[in-house]
């Protein structure tokens, strides 16, 4: 597979580097030591980016049989060099779909791009839901997702790759799980690491499920073991009126004490049984307890989104105090559009913090969506899909203050495009606090870097 990239019209710095040893002069159009930018659009008089400026954006698309795209889902940033790695789904000309992932340098140069499971065993719907880099100076990363084989069985997978030069993402190992026997699966492949680089990988396998893996990164050569040790536990989320086959895992996070905090929704249309309802659970690992976990709390839609009839929690983020940020979609009617983008905040015990359930407005009533994350300084960054008057959707990124009661909007950036169904999704943060997002723009997969 080959890849093509296109530059943004705003903020690009790729042709203005200087190797001069003289004193930097702000305003001469040359980026010198101590300057983030110089005389580009979005650059201040102090040679720093204005908050929310699109420093660069790239579009990625396949050639040959890959003729249209689905979009980006997840993004992560290597803290050592600020390079960005993103993943999602790409569609092919014969309607099968593959999980894609690519890496860009901190300046926006495409380093490599790959597609996985694009036509395996008659697969028709592969996706790379989540991607995570390994902290601590390692060149490895892990990507997770799903595909559907020719028997219409959903397979969850998690794979490790090395990106150590001169490798372009050389595979190390891959693990697969038969997820759900029917073709009605919605999501799978939530992935999070703890402080010891142990992966927690979750999805649905006839019910909600999480497995824990020791990635064995602390070896003398700094590489993974070929066969990571694993410890799997079934998690029984006691959701009212819950048919286990309809439970969907939206987001997965680890609290500072090792508790698993997860959110999701019930997938279905029978609202007498509250299907379509969001839920939030905190589970404490306990080998002596049934199933290996003790429930700390469990919240349902009455607690999470009481003003709405339908809600899906599809992402979760924690701050340093284990405050919980949920995001996804809600509707005041039923499971059909119009959807509204939804972001809400809860304390570590699952109690609502913001004074208004719509403290972060969801935009116009249409096909809207939100994915929110806490930044390193505690502020909130939201990647959104917002409906427009032209019946399309815009890719939008917003930043809000960390106020626990009334978050204030600090800036909003919309990605310019033609009237299509664009979206921003996935949020990551660089070592300089810059913001990385992925998504879809003008029908092409988009990866971008913004000033904080």
Number of C-alpha atoms within 10 A of each C-alpha: 11 13 14 12 17 12 15 16 12 15 23 19 17 12 8 14 14 12 9 11 8 8 8 15 14 19 16 10 15 21 25 22 15 10 15 16 27 26 19 19 16 21 20 17 13 14 21 17 23 18 18 21 20 25 27 24 23 21 21 22 24 22 12 9 11 20 15 18 23 20 28 32 26 24 29 26 28 25 17 13 12 20 21 30 28 32 33 31 24 31 25 20 12 11 14 19 27 29 26 28 26 21 25 20 16 18 15 22 16 19 13 17 22 17 22 19 24 23 20 15 12 15 22 22 22 29 34 30 25 26 28 24 23 20 18 14 12 18 19 22 22 23 26 27 30 27 29 29 19 12 12 17 18 28 23 27 23 22 17 23 21 20 17 13 9 8 12 16 21 14 15 17 16 16 12 13 14 16 23 21 16 13 12 13 23 15 21 30 28 26 25 20 21 14 10 13 18 19 21 23 24 27 30 27 23 18 20 21 20 21 16 19 16 18 22 17 20 14 9 6 7 14 18 21 15 12 13 15 12 13 10 13 14 16 20 17 20 12 20 13 11 16 16 17 18 20 29 29 29 27 25 25 24 20 20 14 8 13 18 20 25 27 25 28 25 27 22 15 15 11 13 7 14 21 22 26 29 31 28 26 21 23 22 18 16 13 11 9 11 11 13 16 20 18 18 14 13 19 17 19 21 13 15 23 21 12 14 16 18 26 30 28 31 26 24 26 23 24 20 12 11 18 20 27 20 28 27 27 22 29 23 15 12 17 21 11 14 17 26 25 29 29 26 22 26 18 17 16 15 20 14 18 17 18 12 14 18 14 17 20 12 23 18 16 17 22 21 27 29 27 28 27 26 24 23 13 11 17 18 23 25 26 27 29 30 28 26 18 10 8 12 16 25 26 27 20 27 18 24 20 16 16 13 15 13 15 18 15 15 14 16 15 16 18 17 14 14 13 15 17 20 27 29 30 28 28 25 24 25 22 14 10 15 19 23 31 27 31 29 25 28 17 18 22 28 26 31 24 26 22 20 20
